[in-house]
Amino acid sequence: MRLIPALAIAGAVVALPLIWIGSAYFFAPPDPDGAGKPLFSNAPAGSAVDSAARIEIEILRQQMEDLQKRLGTVEDDLTRLQNMPRDPTDFGNQGSDEPLERLGDNQILDSYAQTVLIAGRRKINEGLSVSRPSFLIEMFGLPREQLSDDCESMTNPKLKEMLITGDVGPIRVSMLRPAVASMTRVFEKVKAVDVDLYNRISTAGALCVRRIRGSQSSVSAHAFGLAVDLNIDGHLDTLGDGKTQLGLTILSDFFQEEGWFWGAAFSREDSMHFEVAKETIEKWRSAGEI
């Protein structure tokens, strides 16, 4: 029971001004005329000490009345809380294993979609390198013979054999098998640490066999099933503005730990973009995973 300690504390707060007034009454020095009257007596006018004391007393009395009112409010609130139902089934249809319904705005939860500047973005992928198109082509070959700016089917048999489609926690993707396994581990960690963020993760796509937009020859990491675009609550990032959603900055730590390169470091910032780093692909090749 927390009610009794709370009331005791509130009562002590109210009693402090009374104790002060009482001590001032009993231990006050006599007036200058030697009549032995305490400060609270009707001392003759002109006593500066008495005037100052009365002002303080009135202030303390007012404070005491305010505290008494607050104590009454505290008592009412504590009584109401004490009498609330303890059976989880009393909260509507929600069982004991279900979280209570969120009441009102939660500024912490709502901040995940907030747009923020990316601090030191060119240095955020320390120890990881972007997978250049030339490296990917040398490793896998072209994902299809002819590439355009549109997403088309993959025709490279080696890549198609490794391509799978599945759920990786909050989203569903088509990517190379080791990339799907890696992303699954990422989201398992996110869910364990921050389930609220996990539940708000959306995707703008993963596999897309095409050129890098604006290029006539360079092939995108998306074309190899090695990249994914993520966002919070389905709100797409503005390309190249140096800003991103706060939730993505949190996600980037988990992806970098797993060996993914964050596109926020591109010369033209693309903070929705996460792709498997060159070092990770080389590790997968050495382990025989690709």
Beta strands, then each sheet from edge to edge (+ up, - down):
strand 1: 115-117
strand 2: 163-167
strand 3: 172-176
strand 4: 201-205
strand 5: 227-232
strand 6: 243-245
strand 7: 260-262
strand 8: 273-276
sheet 1: 1+ 6-
sheet 2: 2+ 3-
sheet 3: 4+ 5- 8+ 7-
end
